[in-house]
Every structure is written in structure tokens, then in C-alpha cells.
């Protein structure tokens, strides 16, 4: 009886093994982290030498790193780190963050923000594109609504790994200085930049202590619109102040007015990536489509 049972199990095992499906492209979750850094105005050679190289030197010391690829373009650098399958993606992210902190002292001081990382395979494809449009609002207002309302709400949905905004147009004040106006007043562009930085501050002021009541002093020194920048005093010449509005045009604009993403009539595009389970990022995003 025992022999017959074992032979039956063996026979059914052989038949079941021959009918098992085999995928030519199996879904394997490679622990992959992408690091992005930006330095506006820098050419690709400067980004590769000043930003990518210090980061790569620190990343090369991380254990379990299989491959590292970097791409430098105008004002931005992207580094893709792929670890072996035995590394936990969360532990690898902590090591990458520690390496970024160690490389900060070697990076340029004028970077607007430190390098950031995301635990998403850049080879993955999005599953949903959304477009926002408005016939009356400027692109900066549409972008702010998309960043602060739509993208944050979508990222909270179970199964969404990341929400990316394309054509990001954040509001900014743009100062277009006239070189002739600077030369006539014997001013340099660095003096204009210093005056703008000193005129736009937001620091704690202090507290006034009284016998019976304390008062918190609030001084709003942060400038929010172009009209607030125009009366800034850049310097004094012959006893008279030189205002910023006298040196050129001060406009309400965006940080980068040379790029935009459009989908038909839409002024905003969001990319949604799916996730199979917490901590594991899918390579095929159609499985958990919303």
C-alpha cells in the first residue's frame, strides 16, 4: 500500500509539473533606488564632475550594490542604483540616505535642495495619466493645486507607489535687470542679488516680556509678490536710494519658464505608479491598476 501511494504521488507530481506555466519574462522585483539632484544653470559636464562624481564615490561603498548608472543633463543629475535580490529595499534606502548626507560637504553650496531618492524602478511604466486644465488660472496656480491637493490625495491610495508631476511650474518672482541701468549707477549684478536675499527674510523676531502679559513680536519680512520686490533698495548713490524697479523689470513668473508638459488641453500631467504590496515595487504596473 505504501509503495502504491508513493507511486501515485510521484505520477501525479510528474503530470502536474509538466502543466506548470513558465513565464518568459517573470515579474522580479529588483531593489532599485533612483537619486536625483539639481543645480540650475549648470551644464552636463559640471553636473557630472561636481555632483554626480562625489555621490558615486559614496554610493560605491554601499554593500550589495550590483550596478550604478548616472545621467547628467542641463541642471540635473539622475543616478540609478540596483542592489542584489538579497538586499532589503528599506535597508538599502537608509544606506543611500547616509551616503547622501556624507557627500553633502563635497557638493556645491549653491544647490537649491539636497539630493533626493525614491524607491521606484525607473524602467517601470505608469498606469494612469491625469491632466488638469483651467481656462482662467495661470499655469503656476494649476501646478500648486496639483502638487498640494491632487498629488497628495492620490499618493494616499492603497497600491500607489508614486505620483509624479510633469511640467512643474512653481510660482516665482523673476527680475530682469538692464545692464545699462547697472552701469550708469556703477552697480554689479552680485549687489542686486545680495539686496534681494537680504530683503526677503523670514526669521523669528522675539518676545516682549511685561509685568502682566507677554507679547510675541511678528515681523513679516518674506516677500510673496513682484509688487513687494519693486520698492527694495539695492544701494545708495549720491545720497539717494536706488530701487530695484529702476534697474529693470520685476515680474510674476515661474521658476523655469522654458519647460512645460501638455496633454491635449491639459496644463498638468500626473504619473501614477502601482505597487503590488507594501515594500515591493512592481515591474508590471497593470496588475494593480486603479
C-alpha positions in Angstrom: 0.0 0.0 0.0 2.8 2.4 0.9 4.5 1.7 -2.4 1.3 2.3 -4.4 0.7 5.6 -2.5 4.2 6.8 -3.2 3.9 5.8 -6.9 0.6 7.6 -7.2 2.1 10.8 -5.6 5.1 10.6 -8.0 2.8 10.0 -11.0 0.5 13.0 -10.2 3.6 15.1 -9.4 5.1 14.4 -12.8 1.8 15.2 -14.6 1.3 18.4 -12.6 4.9 19.5 -13.2 4.5 19.3 -16.9 1.5 21.5 -16.8 3.0 24.3 -14.7 3.1 27.6 -16.6 6.5 29.1 -17.3 6.8 32.8 -17.9 9.4 34.0 -20.4 9.6 37.4 -18.6 8.9 36.7 -14.9 8.0 39.5 -12.6 11.1 40.1 -10.5 11.3 43.0 -8.1 14.8 44.2 -8.2 15.7 46.6 -5.3 16.3 49.8 -7.3 16.7 53.3 -6.0 16.9 56.5 -8.0 18.7 59.5 -6.7 18.0 63.0 -8.3 20.0 66.2 -7.8 19.6 69.6 -9.4 21.7 72.7 -9.9 20.0 75.3 -12.1 22.2 76.7 -14.8 25.0 74.1 -14.7 26.0 72.3 -17.9 26.1 68.5 -18.1 29.9 68.4 -17.6 29.7 70.5 -14.4 26.9 68.3 -13.1 28.9 65.1 -13.8 32.1 66.4 -12.2 30.7 68.4 -9.3 27.5 66.5 -8.4 27.5 63.0 -9.9 31.1 62.1 -9.1 31.0 62.8 -5.3 27.7 60.9 -5.0 29.0 58.0 -6.9 32.1 57.8 -4.7 29.9 57.5 -1.6 27.4 55.1 -3.2 30.2 52.7 -4.3 30.9 51.9 -0.6 27.4 50.5 0.0 27.2 46.7 0.4 25.1 44.7 -2.0 25.3 47.2 -4.9 25.2 45.4 -8.2 25.1 48.3 -10.7 25.2 52.1 -10.8 24.2 54.3 -13.8 24.2 58.1 -13.9 22.8 60.5 -16.4 23.7 64.2 -16.3 21.9 66.9 -18.3 21.4 70.6 -18.1 20.9 71.4 -14.4 20.1 67.9 -13.2 21.7 64.5 -12.5 19.9 61.2 -12.1 21.7 58.1 -10.6 20.1 54.7 -10.6 21.3 52.2 -8.0 20.4 48.5 -8.4 21.0 46.1 -5.5 21.1 42.3 -5.4 17.9 40.4 -4.6 19.1 39.6 -1.1 19.1 43.3 0.0 16.0 44.7 1.7 14.9 47.9 -0.2 14.2 49.8 3.0 17.7 49.0 4.5 19.2 49.9 1.1 17.4 53.3 1.2 18.8 54.0 4.6 22.3 53.3 3.4 21.8 55.5 0.4 20.5 58.4 2.5 23.5 58.1 4.8 25.8 58.2 1.7 24.0 61.4 0.5 24.5 63.0 3.9 28.2 62.1 3.8 28.6 63.6 0.3 26.9 66.9 1.1 30.1 68.6 2.1 31.6 67.8 -1.3 28.6 69.1 -3.3 28.2 72.7 -4.5 27.0 75.2 -1.9 24.5 76.9 -4.2 22.3 73.8 -4.8 18.7 74.8 -4.1 18.0 71.5 -2.3 19.9 68.4 -1.3 19.7 65.2 -3.5 16.5 63.2 -3.0 15.9 59.5 -3.5 12.9 57.4 -4.4 12.3 53.6 -4.2 10.9 53.1 -7.7 12.4 51.3 -10.6 12.8 54.0 -13.4 12.1 51.3 -16.0 8.6 50.8 -14.8 5.8 52.4 -16.8 2.9 54.4 -15.4 -0.6 53.1 -15.3 -2.7 56.3 -15.3 -2.2 59.8 -16.7 -4.3 62.6 -15.4 -4.5 66.1 -16.9 -5.7 69.3 -15.2 -6.7 72.4 -17.2 -8.1 75.8 -16.5 -9.2 78.5 -18.9 -8.7 81.3 -16.4 -6.0 80.3 -13.9 -2.3 80.7 -14.8 -0.1 77.6 -15.0 1.5 78.3 -11.7 -1.8 78.2 -9.8 -2.8 74.9 -11.6 0.6 73.4 -10.6 0.1 74.4 -7.0 -3.3 72.8 -6.9 -1.9 69.7 -8.5 1.0 69.5 -6.1 -0.7 70.2 -2.9 -4.2 68.7 -3.4 -4.4 66.2 -6.2 -1.0 64.5 -6.0 -1.1 64.2 -2.2 -4.5 62.6 -2.2 -3.6 60.2 -5.0 -0.4 59.1 -3.2 -2.6 58.0 -0.2 -4.5 55.4 -2.2 -3.5 51.8 -1.4 -1.4 50.4 -4.2 0.0 53.7 -5.5 3.8 53.8 -5.3 4.4 57.3 -6.6 2.7 60.3 -8.2 5.0 62.4 -10.5 4.1 65.8 -11.8 5.3 66.7 -15.3 5.8 70.3 -16.5 6.0 71.6 -12.9 5.7 75.4 -13.0 6.1 76.7 -9.5 5.4 80.3 -8.8 8.5 82.6 -8.6 9.3 86.3 -9.0 11.6 87.0 -12.0 13.9 90.0 -12.0 15.1 91.1 -15.5 18.0 93.6 -14.9 19.0 96.1 -17.5 22.8 96.2 -17.9 22.8 99.8 -19.0 20.9 100.8 -15.8 23.5 98.9 -13.7 26.5 100.5 -15.5 25.0 104.0 -15.1 24.8 103.6 -11.4 28.0 101.7 -11.0 26.4 98.6 -9.7 27.1 94.9 -10.2 24.7 92.0 -10.6 26.0 90.5 -7.3 24.9 93.6 -5.4 21.4 93.2 -6.8 21.3 89.5 -5.8 22.6 90.3 -2.3 20.0 93.1 -1.8 17.2 90.7 -2.9 18.4 88.0 -0.4 18.6 90.4 2.5 15.3 92.0 1.7 13.4 88.6 1.6 13.9 87.0 5.0 11.6 85.2 7.4 13.3 85.0 10.9 11.9 84.8 14.4 11.8 88.2 16.0 11.4 87.6 19.7 9.1 88.1 22.7 8.4 91.2 24.7 8.0 90.4 28.4 5.8 92.6 30.5 4.7 92.6 34.2 1.3 91.1 33.4 1.4 90.0 29.8 3.9 88.8 27.2 3.7 89.7 23.5 5.1 87.7 20.6 6.6 90.0 18.1 5.7 89.1 14.5 7.6 90.8 11.6 6.7 89.6 8.2 9.8 90.0 6.1 9.1 87.5 3.4 8.1 88.9 0.1 5.5 87.0 -1.8 4.7 89.0 -5.0 6.5 91.0 -7.6 5.0 94.2 -6.3 6.6 93.6 -2.9 10.1 93.4 -4.5 9.9 96.6 -6.6 10.5 99.0 -3.7 13.6 97.2 -2.4 16.6 99.4 -2.0 19.6 97.9 -3.7 22.2 100.6 -2.9 22.6 104.4 -2.3 24.2 106.7 -4.9 24.8 110.3 -4.2 22.7 110.1 -1.1 19.7 108.8 -3.0 18.3 105.2 -2.8 18.4 103.0 -5.9 15.2 100.9 -6.1 15.0 97.6 -7.7 12.3 98.8 -10.1 14.7 101.3 -11.5 17.2 98.6 -12.6 14.8 96.5 -14.8 11.6 94.6 -14.8 10.2 92.6 -11.8 7.5 90.2 -13.0 5.3 87.5 -11.5 6.5 84.4 -13.3 7.6 80.8 -12.7 10.9 79.1 -11.7 11.5 77.8 -15.2 9.6 79.4 -18.0 11.3 77.3 -20.7 9.6 74.0 -20.0 6.1 72.7 -19.8 4.1 69.5 -20.3 0.8 69.4 -22.1 -1.7 66.6 -22.8 -4.1 67.9 -25.3 -5.6 71.0 -23.5 -4.3 69.9 -20.1 -1.7 72.0 -18.2 -0.8 69.3 -15.7 0.1 65.7 -16.1 0.4 63.2 -13.2 2.0 59.8 -13.5 0.8 57.1 -11.1 2.8 54.0 -10.4 1.3 50.9 -8.9 2.6 48.7 -6.1 1.8 45.1 -5.5 2.3 45.1 -1.8 3.9 47.4 0.8 7.7 47.4 0.3 7.7 45.6 -3.1 7.5 47.7 -6.2 6.0 46.0 -9.3 7.7 45.8 -12.6 4.4 45.3 -14.5 2.1 48.1 -13.4 -1.0 46.8 -15.0 -1.7 44.3 -12.2 -2.9 46.7 -9.6 -4.4 49.4 -11.8 -6.8 51.8 -10.1 
